[in-house]
Amino acid sequence: DGMGISEGMEGEPASRRTARPQEDSEAAGGRGQPWRRRRLLPVGVLLAATCLLVLLSSQGGWGVDAAEKKKDYYKILGVLSSAKKQEIKKAYHKIALKYHPDKNKDKGAEDMFMLISEAYECLSDEEKRRAYDNSGSGGGGPGEEPKKSETSHEPVDMLLKFSGGDFRFKYQPPQEDASNKAPDMVVTVDVELLDLYLGSEFNVSFTRQEICAHCHGSGAAHKHDILACPHCHGSGFRCSVSDRHGEPLGKFWQSMNTTCTKCEGKGEFINSSCPVCGGHKVVLKTVTRSVHVPPGAPDTWTTVLFEEGDQAPGLKHGSVHVGLRVNDHPRFTRKVHDLVYRANISLFEALLGFSLNVTSVDNRSVEIKHDAVSQPGFSKTIRNEGMPVLHAGSYGDLVVAFDIDFPKRLDDAEKELLSSVLDEEEIAKIEQMILRRSIQENLAVLNRPIGHPIMARPGLESFNMVHMIDLALVIPFHGLLTEWSIFALAPGRVTLQVWRPAPRSGEFADHSYSLMGQTAIELDQPGPARLQVQKNEQILCESGDVIGWRVDSDSVLPYDSTDRGMVRITKSPILRAELGRTENFPFSIARTYSIQAVVKSVALLFDDKGCEGERIEVADDSVDFCSLRFITGEFVNGRVMSVLVPPGMRVQFFKECGGSDTVDGPDHDNRANPKAACHQLPLKLSHIKLQRS
């Protein structure tokens, strides 16, 4: 029946049916036993069992013993399997000293030393040793028979077990490779450049864990308070057994070891905690150790205080890694073994030569002479005046970089001094160079946005429907506000404003400002935002105006309480300020907001001398004096008498209406000047040209 062999097959000749028992009898060894019907396992069962056997054998998994693949750690260290921890440690030190690579140069000594270390690492740890012993691998010492695994991996033995219809296998989770050393700690010491130059001794203080002296790391009030865990009986593991039914293998049982959840795998629990450490097994203690920093130590220098760190029961002491944090030196910058020193010299010293003394790191005087002309970016190297080279007995170099201080202009006395070594053409070139340099420096300052860096800040705005100004954001010259930048933490509406100080009189209270212009920004997402103001909405600013804002929703603008912010707030948060309205800002707070404004300078024309009287603001070159009138109705070309040129600008005038583009009027260059300048003008001017670069 099934796939078994029946007693006979229908349709076969009788001679064949009678001959088969005889053949089987002879094949059975000649015992002459009568052939009888036997029930064989189904072929599918045999095939499935064989596949499972091959799979388990190849993976070394459930129930397959790999004892012969493991090393006999007891035999390697020369101890019995019942040896105590101290005996194992003593044997390890003895045999490790024999095969240490620094002492034993024989071939294979290093491999043997690594094998000895591997054996000791396993047997010195109680959890690893228990797992090693339970695995059935070489457990005996000299003269002992190795332990045999209860589970055989021979294919024939497993097949015999499967043939009975039932079989067993067990699984034990792999042991975690826990470290046998407490964690290390890192300590940083603040040092000066002089300490690294001379070498210094430092006392380093740090707080570490130490094993409790009262309970000796057990966590118990008394040794009798340490009891075996009743749930796992002190093993640290719980065994769970379950049976399974499945075709074609039939019924089987599964045994699995899991970590005991009651004792967390420790195998014991504390009945009464230590009164000193509270059951933590360790206490905190501050200790001080001496550290020597050698001369020439690099900024990245570190040293290790071995086994001076945290302590933990059953683990080696951790170590302390000591590093350096070098404070900035006011005069020197270190580059590996060299020292860089920056010195300022005047234009005349750069042209005529100089001699100066530099005080070294260790307070010695180093003389530097130079008789030739010094170009911008010039530097001079003094050999062996740098940092000591660590453990080399030599020194790096001292590199002196010179910065030339250019005057804003040359007066007659300075020109006469230069004429002793230079001709007039060379002096004129120097004057042009000074002018170009002054213009570049001035424009770099004036073209910079007014405000604070655009960045995220930790604080969240808590004011709503309130006008605020920042006294640190003062507009330094007349101009048009053409661009806003802001950083927001959330979507919302922010109104950016320009406020002008109210006249100091009895009519207005202190800290009163008038609103001169505003721009509303709708923020649809958090982050930085920039807005170009349309030309007809640009705000005309004067020197002394301040930047302000109004928030119409909570938690939009980020701020911090550091940097330069000096914020004042209105006391009437409900009223919306209209242009020209004056508000009082009585309350002040120290806050910095991420707000910037770009202000484009303008020239001012006046109908009176000394830059007084009625005025007209000129922002570009499109002003036609021949058709432009003052508010009073007078033509500009017949009434303009003075001009206020802002810093960083050059203003050129033309005389004839409808004439050529050749400059035939006054030319006032104020680009090198950080302040505005007033100039008188002749009458009958036609138009103006502005230059900001």
ZAMARGU-4260 file (C-alpha; in steps of 0.2 Angstrom, whole numbers, plus 5000, padded with zeros to 4 digits):
<rodrens>
0) 5000/5000/5000 | 5006/5018/4997 | 5023/5018/4990 | 5028/5002/5000 | 5032/4985/4993
5) 5017/4973/4992 | 5018/4954/4994 | 5015/4952/4976 | 5011/4961/4960 | 4996/4957/4949
10) 4999/4952/4932 | 5016/4945/4935 | 5020/4927/4930 | 5019/4914/4944 | 5037/4909/4941
15) 5043/4927/4945 | 5031/4928/4960 | 5039/4912/4967 | 5057/4916/4963 | 5058/4933/4972
20) 5057/4926/4990 | 5072/4915/4986 | 5082/4929/4978 | 5078/4940/4993 | 5083/4926/5005
25) 5099/4924/4996 | 5102/4942/4996 | 5099/4943/5015 | 5115/4934/5018 | 5111/4916/5015
30) 5101/4914/5031 | 5087/4906/5022 | 5074/4915/5031 | 5057/4915/5023 | 5053/4931/5014
35) 5039/4941/5023 | 5030/4957/5020 | 5039/4972/5029 | 5032/4990/5030 | 5045/5003/5024
40) 5045/5022/5026 | 5038/5032/5012 | 5051/5038/5000 | 5045/5056/5003 | 5049/5055/5021
45) 5066/5048/5018 | 5070/5062/5005 | 5064/5076/5017 | 5074/5069/5032 | 5089/5067/5021
50) 5088/5086/5015 | 5085/5092/5033 | 5100/5082/5038 | 5111/5089/5025 | 5105/5107/5029
55) 5108/5105/5048 | 5125/5097/5045 | 5131/5111/5033 | 5125/5125/5045 | 5131/5118/5061
60) 5113/5123/5068 | 5100/5115/5078 | 5106/5099/5086 | 5122/5098/5076 | 5137/5097/5087
65) 5153/5106/5081 | 5163/5101/5096 | 5177/5095/5085 | 5178/5111/5076 | 5181/5121/5092
70) 5198/5122/5101 | 5201/5114/5118 | 5205/5130/5128 | 5208/5121/5144 | 5222/5110/5136
75) 5229/5126/5128 | 5231/5134/5145 | 5236/5118/5153 | 5223/5117/5166 | 5209/5106/5171
80) 5191/5110/5167 | 5187/5112/5185 | 5201/5125/5187 | 5196/5141/5197 | 5198/5158/5190
85) 5214/5162/5199 | 5222/5146/5193 | 5217/5150/5175 | 5224/5168/5177 | 5240/5161/5184
90) 5242/5148/5170 | 5239/5162/5157 | 5252/5174/5163 | 5265/5160/5164 | 5262/5153/5146
95) 5259/5170/5138 | 5276/5176/5145 | 5284/5161/5136 | 5276/5164/5119 | 5275/5184/5119
100) 5281/5190/5102 | 5293/5202/5111 | 5302/5188/5120 | 5300/5173/5108 | 5305/5176/5090
105) 5302/5157/5085 | 5291/5154/5070 | 5273/5151/5076 | 5276/5160/5093 | 5265/5174/5088
110) 5250/5163/5082 | 5252/5153/5098 | 5251/5169/5108 | 5235/5174/5100 | 5228/5157/5103
115) 5233/5158/5121 | 5224/5175/5123 | 5209/5169/5114 | 5208/5154/5127 | 5210/5166/5142
120) 5197/5178/5135 | 5184/5164/5135 | 5188/5155/5151 | 5191/5171/5162 | 5173/5177/5158
125) 5160/5167/5168 | 5146/5169/5155 | 5158/5164/5140 | 5165/5149/5150 | 5148/5143/5154
130) 5143/5144/5136 | 5159/5136/5131 | 5157/5121/5143 | 5138/5119/5138 | 5143/5118/5120
135) 5152/5101/5122 | 5168/5106/5115 | 5185/5100/5122 | 5182/5103/5140 | 5196/5092/5149
140) 5213/5097/5155 | 5228/5086/5153 | 5224/5067/5156 | 5205/5070/5155 | 5194/5063/5141
145) 5185/5077/5132 | 5167/5079/5134 | 5155/5072/5121 | 5140/5081/5114 | 5123/5073/5118
150) 5118/5077/5101 | 5126/5067/5087 | 5128/5074/5069 | 5132/5058/5061 | 5120/5056/5046
155) 5116/5037/5050 | 5112/5041/5068 | 5100/5055/5063 | 5092/5045/5050 | 5089/5031/5063
160) 5081/5044/5074 | 5070/5050/5060 | 5065/5033/5055 | 5055/5031/5071 | 5043/5045/5066
165) 5048/5057/5080 | 5064/5067/5083 | 5071/5081/5094 | 5082/5096/5092 | 5087/5110/5102
170) 5092/5128/5099 | 5102/5140/5111 | 5105/5158/5106 | 5123/5163/5103 | 5132/5172/5117
175) 5135/5190/5115 | 5153/5195/5114 | 5153/5206/5129 | 5168/5217/5133 | 5178/5212/5147
180) 5184/5230/5150 | 5175/5245/5158 | 5172/5259/5146 | 5187/5272/5143 | 5184/5290/5146
185) 5191/5306/5138 | 5198/5321/5147 | 5203/5338/5139 | 5216/5349/5147 | 5217/5368/5143
190) 5235/5373/5139 | 5244/5388/5132 | 5256/5389/5117 | 5270/5392/5129 | 5266/5375/5138
195) 5269/5366/5122 | 5285/5376/5118 | 5293/5372/5135 | 5285/5356/5140 | 5274/5356/5156
200) 5268/5345/5170 | 5249/5346/5173 | 5237/5339/5187 | 5222/5332/5178 | 5206/5329/5189
205) 5192/5318/5184 | 5178/5309/5192 | 5177/5290/5189 | 5167/5275/5195 | 5176/5265/5209
210) 5171/5248/5215 | 5162/5250/5232 | 5174/5246/5246 | 5159/5240/5257 | 5151/5227/5246
215) 5167/5224/5235 | 5156/5226/5220 | 5142/5214/5224 | 5129/5227/5227 | 5123/5217/5243
220) 5123/5223/5261 | 5131/5206/5266 | 5137/5191/5256 | 5123/5181/5263 | 5111/5193/5254
225) 5116/5186/5237 | 5104/5173/5233 | 5102/5161/5218 | 5088/5166/5206 | 5073/5155/5209
230) 5066/5156/5192 | 5082/5150/5182 | 5090/5141/5198 | 5105/5152/5196 | 5109/5147/5178
235) 5104/5164/5170 | 5094/5155/5157 | 5076/5149/5155 | 5072/5133/5145 | 5056/5132/5135
240) 5050/5116/5126 | 5037/5115/5113 | 5031/5101/5102 | 5026/5103/5083 | 5017/5092/5071
245) 5020/5093/5053 | 5021/5082/5037 | 5031/5073/5032 | 5042/5073/5047 | 5029/5069/5060
250) 5030/5075/5078 | 5045/5084/5085 | 5050/5094/5100 | 5059/5110/5101 | 5070/5116/5116
255) 5076/5134/5117 | 5086/5143/5130 | 5082/5161/5133 | 5089/5174/5145 | 5080/5174/5162
260) 5070/5190/5163 | 5069/5190/5182 | 5088/5191/5185 | 5093/5197/5167 | 5104/5183/5165
265) 5114/5185/5181 | 5108/5170/5189 | 5106/5179/5206 | 5097/5193/5215 | 5101/5204/5229
270) 5090/5202/5245 | 5097/5218/5253 | 5106/5232/5244 | 5123/5239/5250 | 5120/5254/5261
275) 5135/5263/5254 | 5132/5262/5235 | 5114/5258/5236 | 5116/5242/5226 | 5125/5250/5211
280) 5141/5241/5215 | 5151/5257/5212 | 5153/5274/5219 | 5159/5291/5211 | 5176/5298/5216
285) 5186/5312/5210 | 5204/5308/5208 | 5219/5318/5202 | 5234/5312/5191 | 5249/5320/5184
290) 5252/5321/5166 | 5268/5327/5157 | 5267/5336/5140 | 5284/5335/5131 | 5291/5351/5122
295) 5285/5352/5105 | 5269/5341/5108 | 5257/5344/5093 | 5239/5351/5096 | 5233/5333/5093
300) 5244/5326/5106 | 5236/5313/5118 | 5242/5301/5131 | 5233/5286/5140 | 5232/5283/5159
305) 5230/5264/5158 | 5217/5257/5170 | 5214/5274/5178 | 5196/5276/5172 | 5180/5268/5177
310) 5179/5252/5187 | 5166/5239/5186 | 5164/5222/5195 | 5171/5208/5185 | 5179/5219/5172
315) 5196/5226/5169 | 5198/5245/5174 | 5195/5257/5160 | 5208/5269/5154 | 5208/5288/5153
320) 5213/5297/5137 | 5220/5314/5140 | 5219/5326/5126 | 5224/5345/5124 | 5214/5360/5120
325) 5227/5374/5115 | 5221/5392/5118 | 5224/5405/5105 | 5240/5415/5107 | 5238/5434/5105
330) 5253/5436/5093 | 5258/5419/5086 | 5249/5406/5076 | 5256/5388/5075 | 5258/5378/5059
335) 5265/5361/5063 | 5283/5366/5069 | 5283/5384/5062 | 5277/5399/5071 | 5268/5413/5061
340) 5269/5431/5067 | 5260/5446/5059 | 5268/5463/5060 | 5262/5480/5054 | 5274/5492/5045
345) 5270/5509/5038 | 5271/5513/5020 | 5287/5522/5022 | 5295/5507/5031 | 5289/5497/5017
350) 5298/5508/5004 | 5313/5513/5014 | 5317/5498/5024 | 5315/5494/5043 | 5322/5486/5058
355) 5311/5479/5072 | 5312/5467/5087 | 5299/5452/5089 | 5297/5445/5106 | 5297/5426/5105
360) 5285/5414/5113 | 5298/5411/5128 | 5300/5430/5129 | 5317/5432/5120 | 5320/5446/5108
365) 5322/5442/5090 | 5329/5456/5078 | 5323/5457/5060 | 5331/5469/5047 | 5325/5472/5030
370) 5333/5485/5018 | 5324/5482/5002 | 5306/5488/4996 | 5293/5477/5004 | 5278/5472/4993
375) 5261/5469/5000 | 5260/5451/5006 | 5279/5451/5010 | 5285/5439/5023 | 5302/5434/5031
380) 5308/5418/5038 | 5320/5416/5053 | 5327/5399/5055 | 5326/5388/5071 | 5315/5401/5080
385) 5299/5391/5079 | 5292/5377/5089 | 5303/5362/5096 | 5301/5346/5085 | 5295/5333/5096
390) 5309/5321/5102 | 5320/5327/5088 | 5331/5341/5097 | 5328/5353/5083 | 5316/5368/5080
395) 5305/5374/5067 | 5305/5392/5059 | 5298/5409/5063 | 5288/5416/5049 | 5285/5435/5050
400) 5271/5441/5038 | 5270/5460/5036 | 5255/5470/5034 | 5257/5488/5026 | 5247/5502/5034
405) 5242/5513/5020 | 5238/5531/5024 | 5222/5538/5018 | 5231/5552/5008 | 5249/5559/5007
410) 5252/5576/5015 | 5266/5588/5009 | 5278/5582/5023 | 5276/5564/5018 | 5278/5568/4999
415) 5294/5577/5003 | 5301/5562/5013 | 5297/5550/4998 | 5305/5562/4986 | 5322/5558/4993
420) 5321/5541/4986 | 5307/5542/4973 | 5303/5553/4958 | 5287/5563/4955 | 5280/5549/4944
425) 5283/5536/4957 | 5275/5546/4970 | 5260/5549/4959 | 5258/5530/4957 | 5258/5528/4976
430) 5245/5541/4978 | 5234/5532/4965 | 5237/5516/4974 | 5232/5523/4991 | 5216/5530/4983
435) 5211/5514/4975 | 5214/5504/4991 | 5204/5517/5002 | 5190/5516/4989 | 5190/5497/4990
440) 5190/5496/5009 | 5176/5509/5010 | 5165/5501/4997 | 5167/5484/5006 | 5160/5492/5022
445) 5146/5502/5014 | 5140/5489/5002 | 5138/5477/5016 | 5120/5473/5021 | 5114/5482/5037
450) 5108/5469/5050 | 5113/5453/5059 | 5118/5436/5051 | 5104/5427/5043 | 5103/5411/5053
455) 5093/5400/5064 | 5092/5405/5083 | 5087/5396/5098 | 5073/5408/5105 | 5055/5409/5099
460) 5047/5426/5097 | 5034/5428/5111 | 5027/5445/5106 | 5012/5447/5095 | 5005/5463/5087
465) 5019/5473/5094 | 5031/5486/5085 | 5050/5483/5089 | 5066/5492/5084 | 5084/5487/5085
470) 5095/5501/5090 | 5110/5491/5084 | 5103/5492/5066 | 5106/5510/5062 | 5107/5516/5044
475) 5123/5526/5042 | 5119/5537/5027 | 5105/5543/5016 | 5099/5530/5004 | 5085/5520/4997
480) 5081/5503/5005 | 5080/5491/4991 | 5080/5474/4999 | 5075/5464/5014 | 5082/5447/5021
485) 5074/5438/5036 | 5075/5421/5044 | 5058/5413/5050 | 5054/5397/5060 | 5036/5396/5054
490) 5025/5403/5040 | 5017/5420/5045 | 5016/5438/5041 | 5030/5450/5046 | 5030/5469/5042
495) 5048/5476/5041 | 5049/5495/5044 | 5061/5510/5045 | 5059/5522/5060 | 5066/5539/5062
500) 5070/5547/5079 | 5058/5560/5084 | 5064/5578/5088 | 5070/5579/5106 | 5058/5592/5113
505) 5044/5592/5125 | 5031/5587/5112 | 5038/5569/5112 | 5044/5557/5126 | 5061/5549/5126
510) 5063/5534/5114 | 5050/5541/5102 | 5051/5536/5083 | 5041/5540/5068 | 5037/5527/5055
515) 5045/5532/5038 | 5041/5516/5028 | 5036/5498/5029 | 5036/5482/5018 | 5025/5467/5022
520) 5031/5449/5019 | 5020/5434/5018 | 5031/5419/5023 | 5024/5402/5016 | 5038/5391/5024
525) 5051/5392/5037 | 5069/5396/5033 | 5078/5411/5025 | 5069/5423/5014 | 5074/5438/5003
530) 5062/5451/4996 | 5067/5464/4982 | 5057/5480/4986 | 5048/5487/4970 | 5055/5503/4965
535) 5039/5513/4969 | 5039/5505/4987 | 5057/5508/4991 | 5060/5517/5007 | 5070/5533/5008
540) 5081/5533/5023 | 5092/5546/5032 | 5107/5544/5042 | 5102/5539/5060 | 5086/5529/5055
545) 5084/5512/5063 | 5077/5496/5057 | 5061/5489/5065 | 5047/5476/5062 | 5030/5470/5067
550) 5025/5452/5070 | 5007/5447/5067 | 5008/5429/5072 | 5017/5420/5087 | 5033/5410/5085
555) 5039/5416/5068 | 5055/5425/5071 | 5070/5416/5080 | 5081/5426/5092 | 5095/5424/5104
560) 5101/5434/5119 | 5119/5437/5113 | 5127/5446/5100 | 5123/5465/5097 | 5104/5466/5097
565) 5097/5481/5107 | 5078/5479/5105 | 5065/5492/5111 | 5046/5488/5111 | 5030/5499/5110
570) 5018/5499/5124 | 5003/5500/5113 | 5002/5483/5104 | 4985/5485/5097 | 4987/5500/5086
575) 4994/5498/5068 | 5006/5512/5065 | 5003/5522/5049 | 5017/5531/5039 | 5022/5547/5049
580) 5014/5541/5065 | 5025/5543/5080 | 5027/5529/5093 | 5035/5528/5110 | 5047/5513/5113
585) 5049/5513/5132 | 5054/5494/5135 | 5071/5487/5131 | 5077/5469/5130 | 5094/5461/5124
590) 5089/5451/5109 | 5096/5448/5092 | 5085/5444/5077 | 5090/5438/5059 | 5085/5453/5049
595) 5095/5463/5036 | 5092/5477/5024 | 5101/5483/5009 | 5102/5502/5007 | 5107/5511/4991
600) 5116/5528/4994 | 5109/5543/4986 | 5115/5561/4983 | 5106/5576/4990 | 5104/5593/4981
605) 5100/5609/4990 | 5093/5626/4985 | 5105/5634/4997 | 5124/5634/5001 | 5130/5623/5015
610) 5118/5609/5010 | 5103/5618/5018 | 5086/5623/5013 | 5074/5613/5001 | 5082/5597/4995
615) 5080/5584/4981 | 5085/5566/4983 | 5095/5559/4968 | 5096/5540/4967 | 5101/5537/4949
620) 5106/5546/4933 | 5089/5549/4926 | 5087/5566/4934 | 5085/5580/4921 | 5089/5597/4930
625) 5082/5607/4915 | 5064/5601/4918 | 5065/5596/4937 | 5057/5608/4949 | 5058/5610/4968
630) 5042/5609/4978 | 5042/5628/4978 | 5041/5627/4959 | 5058/5634/4955 | 5068/5625/4942
635) 5083/5614/4949 | 5096/5620/4936 | 5093/5638/4941 | 5092/5635/4960 | 5103/5621/4965
640) 5118/5628/4975 | 5125/5613/4985 | 5126/5594/4985 | 5129/5582/4999 | 5139/5567/4992
645) 5136/5551/5003 | 5151/5540/5007 | 5157/5528/4994 | 5150/5538/4980 | 5157/5549/4965
650) 5146/5563/4958 | 5149/5571/4941 | 5139/5586/4935 | 5135/5592/4917 | 5132/5610/4912
655) 5123/5612/4896 | 5105/5606/4894 | 5104/5594/4880 | 5123/5594/4878 | 5136/5580/4876
660) 5140/5566/4889 | 5157/5574/4892 | 5159/5579/4910 | 5160/5598/4910 | 5154/5602/4927
665) 5160/5598/4945 | 5167/5581/4949 | 5167/5576/4967 | 5174/5559/4972 | 5169/5553/4989
670) 5172/5535/4987 | 5187/5534/4999 | 5179/5544/5012 | 5168/5535/5026 | 5158/5551/5029
675) 5147/5562/5018 | 5154/5578/5011 | 5145/5594/5006 | 5151/5604/4991 | 5146/5620/4983
680) 5139/5620/4965 | 5138/5633/4951 | 5121/5637/4944 | 5114/5631/4927 | 5118/5613/4929
685) 5109/5601/4917 | 5110/5583/4924 | 5120/5572/4936 | 5130/5555/4935 | 5132/5544/4950
690) 5146/5531/4952 | 5146/5518/4967 | 5161/5507/4962
</rodrens>
